[in-house]
Amino acid sequence: MVSSARLLVLAALALSPARAFFFHFPIVRGDSYSYKGDGDAPEHPETLFQPDDTFTDVTLENWDLSDVARLNLPHSIQKLTLVKCKLTAIPDEVRGLENLRELYDFRWSRLIVF
């Protein structure tokens, strides 16, 4: 007979690869923020960042940002990297970042310096 504790452990192990595949979470390391998407638009893009965030290095990967009106990007960003993101244009919000020094757009494999 298998104990309930063993069943819980087996269920957790069976589900963990599936959860890792289907759920993406931001990775925060000091003042760096990285978020890998699944190719779709973020469900609530306005909640990706909080008003008091002080990230200086932000990477967004594999997001459809073509219809996203606002991300609420922190004004502290100095380096913004977009990897495989769908964009129709560089949003005005990005142009308004006062501290931005580098914008990497890997769709065109280029560095845009402000």
C-alpha positions in Angstrom: 0.0 0.0 0.0 1.3 3.4 -0.9 1.1 6.1 1.8 -0.6 9.4 1.1 2.7 11.2 1.6 4.3 9.1 -1.2 1.4 9.8 -3.5 1.8 13.5 -2.9 5.5 13.4 -3.7 4.9 11.3 -6.8 2.2 13.7 -8.0 4.5 16.7 -7.4 7.3 15.1 -9.4 4.9 14.2 -12.2 3.5 17.7 -12.4 6.7 19.7 -11.9 8.0 19.4 -15.5 4.6 20.3 -16.9 4.4 23.3 -14.6 7.9 24.4 -15.6 6.9 24.1 -19.2 3.6 26.0 -19.0 4.3 28.7 -16.5 6.9 31.4 -16.9 7.9 33.7 -14.1 10.2 36.7 -14.1 13.8 36.2 -13.0 15.2 38.9 -10.7 18.9 39.1 -10.0 19.8 42.3 -8.1 18.9 45.2 -10.4 18.3 42.8 -13.4 14.9 41.6 -14.5 14.3 39.0 -17.2 11.0 37.6 -18.3 10.6 34.9 -21.0 7.2 34.6 -22.6 5.4 32.0 -24.7 5.0 34.1 -27.8 1.7 35.5 -26.8 0.9 38.9 -25.3 1.2 39.1 -21.5 -2.2 38.7 -19.8 -1.8 41.8 -17.7 1.2 43.7 -19.1 0.6 46.7 -16.8 1.4 44.5 -13.8 4.8 43.3 -15.0 6.5 46.1 -13.1 5.6 47.9 -9.8 5.9 51.7 -9.4 8.8 51.4 -7.0 10.9 49.0 -9.1 14.5 50.1 -9.7 15.7 47.7 -12.3 18.5 49.0 -14.5 18.8 46.0 -16.9 15.6 44.5 -18.3 15.2 41.7 -20.8 11.9 40.7 -22.3 12.0 37.6 -24.5 9.4 36.0 -26.8 6.4 38.3 -26.1 3.9 39.7 -28.5 4.0 43.4 -27.6 2.4 44.6 -30.9 -1.0 45.5 -29.2 0.3 46.3 -25.7 -0.5 49.9 -24.9 1.6 50.2 -21.8 4.1 48.1 -19.8 4.7 50.7 -16.9 8.5 50.3 -17.4 10.6 51.6 -14.5 12.2 54.9 -15.2 15.5 53.5 -13.8 16.1 51.3 -16.8 19.5 51.9 -18.4 19.6 48.8 -20.7 16.5 47.3 -22.3 16.9 44.1 -24.4 14.0 42.8 -26.5 14.6 39.2 -27.8 12.1 37.7 -30.3 9.4 40.2 -29.3 6.7 41.2 -31.8 6.5 45.0 -32.1 4.9 47.2 -34.6 7.1 50.2 -33.4 9.3 51.2 -30.5 6.6 52.4 -28.0 6.6 56.0 -26.9 7.0 54.6 -23.3 10.5 53.4 -24.2 11.4 56.7 -25.8 10.4 58.4 -22.6 12.8 56.5 -20.3 15.1 59.1 -19.0 18.0 56.9 -18.0 17.9 54.5 -21.0 21.4 54.3 -22.6 21.1 51.1 -24.6 18.2 49.4 -26.4 18.9 46.0 -27.9 16.4 44.9 -30.5 17.3 41.3 -31.6 14.6 41.2 -34.3 17.1 43.3 -36.3 20.2 42.3 -34.5 21.1 45.8 -33.6 21.9 48.1 -30.8 20.0 51.4 -30.7 21.8 53.9 -28.5 19.9 56.8 -27.1 
